[in-house]
Amino acid sequence: MAILYAIVATTGNACADAGESSHAASSPTNTTPAPTCGAPLPIEQLIEQFVTRWNEHQATELVQLFTVDGELDMSSPTQGMQYGQEQNEWTAYAGQAQIEQFAKSEWTLGEHLEYSSVDKFKGGGYAVGMRATFSDGRVQELNDAKFVLGDCETTLMHVVLVADHPAH
């Protein structure tokens, strides 16, 4: 317990320190510019834009919703949690180029997304009733449909669209 206290006392609260530091933005070692944010968008609007751009195969516009290093964790039609096993349930895509490549591969299958409503939480929202339908008639319920905002509330940092079962 004393060792843990010593570590905490020595390191302090990194989040609080970063937020309170008056020299963080001007430090010569801080080469990442602060993001330039526009007016925040409601999470409902960002989710609607994501689904619309996905369904209309707007690759460039879709990836622009993400931060540069944004992530998409999504089940393909053959993936899903099967019989409670946490294997092969989704694939992770990091960065706009990988997200665009994956989206284009799903569009060749005629994938179309829809949802019924949004439940907001601090920093994002859940798309309730999210499902994917494919041109061959298969349907996949994406039970875990979470959208997490980036540093600017105009972008998405992480989107999770994971199914319990493969499409059927």
Steps between C-alpha positions, in 0.01 A plus 500: 500500500787738582661432162176579320465822699859597416437446129179705506661773706798516265310490171197699605184512293614518138158606374466778752862607451457520122180698532646742753841545343546849363798404287365184331406674176821702468748235609766429233454125552126522428495483119139387458283803430178532694204395286302777337140431588189634338166520673419171675257271322236303687590130511167423331612704200841330483341153512249597230784635284700179551206280396406722204856516368538124550177422315575745217858366461654841566848379594674836526219659696469194728864501610490876555262432789790326680803646668816435297584203721137400558400137548219284366435164662244322285369152440501386140207278391693186596600626844320514833511367851402139457382297796659742747852463359692823466678399182468638149226740604630808319799653327665827605587765244720792604541820303298647219666295222421163663145608581444606139642173366276293729189704417557450128535124550169489691328707234579231241273275710219754480517578871241752617480630860195614692413577863197618695621755754798636695570470872750769595776462757770743602741509206287309248194290440358156425310438177206291619374230266801520267492232234669425171314355205678356198401479134454122531231552766709409806460714812746559783398661829782726622411489871801702611473824301703765680624833364765685703582864433851622428672791674287726284133426529480514120684171441483139604796343675365146526203319349406149612251300290520144631254215450415205721466274196602490135244624249222253425 
